[in-house]
Each structure stands twice: as C-alpha cells, then as structure tokens.
C-alpha cells in the first residue's frame, strides 16, 4: 500500500468550527483474529490553514512512529497495527495469525 492509499484509508481531516482536526485510525488486536480500529486525535490546525499546510500535517502523521512503521524486510509503510514488531510487518514476520 503506498502513502496515498494509507492517507486515504487511515488519516482523516475535518474542518470544523474550531479548526482542521487531523485524526488517525489505530488498529488494536484484542484477540488474535479480530482487529479493532478507532480514530485518535493527532492535531488541530487553524481554521484558515491552507491545503498545503494540511497536506504537510497529514504527511507528518505518516512518518510518526506512534502510528506507522516501515518494515525492514519489504520496506513498506504500515499502520502499527499491521506490524509484527517495531521492525517487521505481519506479512514478512512468518508468524501465522
């Protein structure tokens, strides 16, 4: 999945009365077979933030290790909920889920 697809699926921007809210979908695994996602607040930009400012803020979420990791094996960026550990994605880990 490339960065544009990750943004589309896992990062939201909403303009509201207080400004532009950026949230990210975090994935948790309460059981090995049932992922659960929830939206987490990341930042609030001023209401008059330009599209360039919003885009820069969204792209900064992609490189934030609290939310996404890059697999050392396949070099693909993944949501942390799809990472087996800090360095390897679930697909490359060899683990059976």
Secondary structure, DSSP 4 states (H G I P E B T S, - for coil): --HHHHHHHHEEEEEETTEEEEEEEEEEEEETTEEEEEEEEEEEE-TT--HHHHHHHHHHHHT-TTTEEE-TTT--EEEGGGBSSSS-BHHHH----
